[in-house]
Amino acid sequence: MTILAVHNRYRYRGGEDLLFDAECALLEERGHRVIRYVEDNARIASMGAARLLSATLWNRQAYRELRALIAQERPSLVHFHNTFPLLSAAALAAARDAGVPVVETLHNFRLVCVNGLLLRRGSPCEKCVGRRLPWPGVWHACYRRSRAASLWAALSLAARRLMGPWHDGVEAYIVVSRFARTVFQRAGFPERKLMLKPNFVHPDPGLGHGSGGYALYAGRLSEEKGVLVLVEAWKKLGGRTKLVIAGEGPLADRLREMASGQPIELVGARPRAEVFELLRRAAFLVAPSLCYEGCPLVVLEAFAAGTPVVASDRGGLAELVIPGQTGWLAPAGDAEALAAVLDAALTQSGLRTEMRRLARRQYEENYTAEANYRRLVEIYHRAAARG
């Protein structure tokens, strides 16, 4: 099978970028031919406002290039990951107009929310779910806390809606959690086209033993990830052990100020191999997100390393982490409550040992490369048959 894989990379490399690369590599390892068409948000810095707006609303160059690539390579299907902001709806139109079956992974909630997070001022918000256009998100300045930027994001969605219903030309949408599937169902996406396939970890980082004794946060340093709440909670523990924070993002400088004099170490963005080593040696991972997560890659990586997880009780995280078996759940955004759960996690060393075994089993049963490949190819065949 020949797959044309399309993705718009993010400025800060994160889970979606890693998963795009891993999925393409996995398909190639299994004998498929994969053609990549990739845009990168690093280009935004060199683009003027008018050019950026034009590309976001309808990227003519992307349309032409994809039509030519499809004609030349004749793929069995086109698999879209992220198209915001630079690829735009024009990329999907190119595949639809060429008559090629389309699969799209809904890594986030961008198609129903201008910021893609269903989050407003630190709390869940679903005011735009089910609306033809997300005008409440513009009014509340949900994207980058700017009405102008939010309007820009909303117009990119409007351009896609002008193509027809969300499902027009898309044979299968991949959702990464049951929670996400219910959100998109409420938004009007056809249930028969919403196909559940969680994320996966490849390569296998290997089982660790938690010998480092520290807690670990690994991910983007941004408000929606709850890392500010985590630092506030950690301060309440009286310096019992170290918190390691790995990652980069807009809150990096503020976090360094908050961590001054505390047993908190910010190590910056690390290569994936080093993140795996940090996970293997960690007593537990903390995923304190304020937003509705889908199926965070770092949580699956923790399970693969046998590392239990302290997570927020929102969205996909509440599906992944089984309290008392693979970790603990804490109320999102509540530093006091999170501190209490962290205290329990630090105290229950015997339970953590049993959790390591159960976390690894969760990975082996659900989140391996082989499990992902079987489900992905099943979805591809169903999409191709429909197309």
N, C-alpha and C positions, 0 to 999 in steps of 0.2 A: 504494500500500500504506500502511496506517495501522499505525504501530508504537508501542506503549506501552513506553517505556524507563524502567527502574527502577534507582535507585542510592542507596546510602548513602554520603555524602561523608565523607572523612577529616578529622581535626582539622588535620593539616598537609597542605595541598593537594599532591598528587603525581601520578605518571603515570596512575593509574587515573582520577582525577578529570578530568585533561586529556583522556584518551582518550574518556571518556564524552561530554564536551562536544563534542569534535571529531567523533565518530562521529554524534552526533545532528545536528550542523550539516551534515555531509556528506550525510546522507540527505535533509535538507530542501533542500539545494542541488540534489539530483537529482530533486526533485519529490515526494518522499514526505511524508506527514503524520506528524509525530512528537509524541507527547504524553509529557511528562516527569513522572515521580513521583519526588520526591527527598526523602530524609531527610538530616540533617546532624549529625555528631558534636559540633558546637559546642553542641548542646542538652544534652549529657550533664552539663555543669557545673551546670545548673539542676535536674537530676533527683535525687531521693532514691534511696537504694540499693534500696528495695523496688520503686519504680517502674521503675528501670533493669533490675532482674532480671526483672520481669514483661514488659517490652518485649522483652528479649533472648530469653526463652524462647518467648513467643507474643504478638506485638503485635496485640491485637484491633482497635485503631483502624486500623492499616495494612490488616488484612484487610477491614474494612468499607469503608474508603475505596477500596481497589483493586477490590472487587467492584462498588461503585457506579460507579466510573470506567469499568470494562470494560462494564458494562451501558449506560452513557450514550454512550461513544465507539465501541464495537464494533470494537476493533482487530483487525488481521489476525493479530497475534501479540504476545506480551510478551517483551521482551528484558531479562533481569536482568543486572546487573553485580555490584555488591557489596550484600549484604543484612545484613552484620554490623557492629555489633551490633543496631541499633535496628529494622530492618525484620523480622528474624527469619524463621523458616520459614513464618510465617503469610502473608507476601507471596506466596511461591510457591504455597501452598495456595489462595490467592484466585484465582490464574490457573488452576490446575488444576481447581478446583471450578466455575469459569465455563466450562470446556471450551475455553479458548483455547490454541493451540500456544505452547509456551514454549522460548525459547533462553536459555542462560546462559553468559556468558563466565567462564572460570576464570582470572582474572587472577593468582591466587596459589594456595597449597595449603591454604587454610582448611578445605576439606571433608575433609581427611585429617590435619590437624595443628592443634593449638589455637593456635599462634602464626602459622600460615599460611606459615612459612618453611622448614620441615623443617630447623631449626637448633637445636642445643642447646649452650650454652657455647662458641659460636664454631665448632662443627664440624657437618657434616651429620648428620642423624639421621632415620631412616625407621622407627622402632619402631612408630609408629602406622599406617603405611601397610598397608592390608588388614585392619585390625581394625574390628569393628563400631563400637566407641567408643574414643576416644583416651585410655584411662586411663593409659598410661605418661606422657603429656604432663602429666597432673594430678600424678602422683607426683613427676615431675622439675621441677614448677613452671615449665613452659616458657612460659607466657603471663605476661608482666610479672614473672617470677621470683617468682610467688606461687601457692601451691597453691589458695588461695581463688579468685583470679582465673582460674586455669587450670580449676578446676571449673566456674566460671561459663561459660567458653568451651566446655567439653566438654558442658555441659548444653544449650547452644544447638544443638550438633550432634546431641545425643540427640533433641531436639524434632523436628529435621528427619528423623532416621532413623525416628521413629515414624510419619511419613507413608508409609513404605514404602521400597523400595530407592532409592538415590540417583537412579536414572534415572526413577523413577515420575513421570509428568507432564511430564518435560523431553524434548523431541524432539531437541534438539541441544545439545551442550556445545562451546563454542569454546575450544580450547587455543592458546596463543601460541607454543609451541615443540615440537619433536619430543621433547625431554627431558620436558617436562610431560606429553605424551601417554603416554609409557611409565610414568610414575609413576601416573597415574590408571588405566591399564590394570591395573597391579599391585594397585591398590586395589579393583578389581572393577567399574569403570565399563565399560559395553558399548562395545567398540571401534567399532562402527558409529555410535555417537552422538558420538564424540570427533572433532571436525572442526578441522583445523589452519588457523588464520588469524593470521599474525603481526600485530603492531601496525603503525602507519603514522604518517607525519608530514604534518600539514596545518595551516597553509599551509607551502609549501616555503620554508625559511629562506634559500635561495640559497647559491651556492658562495663560500667564503672562500679566503684565501691564507696563513693562519697568520702574518700579519705581526707579531702581538704577541709571539711567541716564548715564551710561558708555557705551562705545563701547567694543565689545568682539571679540577676536580671539580665537578659540578653535581648536586645531589640532596639527599635527606634526610640530616641530620647525626645518624645513629644507628649503633649498634654493628654491626648486621648488614650495613651498607653498606661496612664495612671502612675507613672514613675515618680511624680512629685508626691503623690499620696504615699507611695512606698517609702520614700525617704523620711517623710514625717512620721510614719509608723515605726520605722527602724529607730528613730531617735528615742522613742518611748521604751525601748528594750534595755536601755542602760548599758550598752556596749558589750553584750554577752558574746557576740561573735561578729565576724566580718560579713558585710554585704559587698559583693562584687557587681559592678554595673558595667556591662559591655555593650557598646553601641555608640552611634553618633546621631545628631539631630539638633533641632533649634533650641532645646533646653540644656544643652551641654554646659554652657557657662554658668547658668543659674544653679544647676545641680552641683557643680564644683563648689560654689559658694555655700550652699546648704550643707554639703558634706564636710566642710572644714571642721576639724576637731572631732569628727565622728569616725567610728570604725567602718568607713565606707570608702571603697576604692573604685574610681572610674578609670577603666583601662582602654576606653575608646573602642573604635571598630576593630575587630580582630578577624583574621582569616578563618574560614569555616573550620579548618582542622583544629585551630586553637579554641574555638568555641566548643567543639566536641570535647576537647580535653577539659575545659572548664566545667562542662556538664557532667562528665564522668566523675569529677572530683567533688562536685557540689553536694551538700547535704540535701538541698532541694532547690528547685527553680521557683521564682515568683513571677506570675503573670497577672498584674493588678489592673488590667485594662478597664477604662471607663466606658468604652464603646462596645458595641456588639461585635465580638470577634467571630470569624467564620470557623476556621480550623487551623490555628496558628502553627506554623512549621516548628517553631522553637519548642512548643509543648510536645509535639510528636518526637522531636529529637531527644527531649528529656526522657520520654518513655523508652526510646531505643537504648539510651544509656542507663536505663534502670533508675532514673532519678525522679522521685515524687515531685508533685507540683502544688504550690499554693496559688489559687486562681480566683478571679472575680466570678461571682455567680450570675454572669450575664451571657446571653447569646450562646455561641458554640462552645465556650469554655465550660459552661455548666453541663454540656453533653460529654465532653472529653474526660473531665476529672471526676472520678467516683469517690466521694468522701469516705475516708476510712480504708480505701483500697489503693487508689493511685495518687491520693493527695488530699487537700483540704480546700473548701470553698469559703470565701469571705465576701461580705456585702461590698459591692463596688463603690469606690469613692469615700469610704469611711475609714479614716486613719486609725481611730480607736479600735474599731472592730478588727481591722487588718492586723494591728499590733497584737491583739489577743490570739488570733489564729497563728501568727508567726511564733508567738511564745509557745503555743501548744506544739507546733511543728518542731521547735528546737528542743522541747522537753521530751518528746516521745521518740527517743532514739530506737527503741525496740520495734515500734510500729513502723518507723521509716525503713528498717531492714526488711520487713515483710512487704512493704509497699514497693521496694525496689524490684522484687520478684514479680509482683503483679503488674507493675508498670511495663516491665520488659515483655511480659506475656501479651499485654494490650498491643504493643508494637508488633510483635510477631504474628498476631492473629488478624490485625486490621490495617497496618500502615507500612507494610513492606513494599518494595518495588514490584514484586511479583503480584501482590494483591491489587496494586494500582494498575498495573499493566492489563490484567484480565478485565477489570471493570472498564478501563479506558477503551480498549479494543471493542468490547461489547457495545459501548455507546457509539463508537465510530461506525460499526456495522449497522446499527439501528438508524443512525443519521443518514448513512449512504443509501440504505433501502428506502427511506422516506423521500430522499432527494430524487 
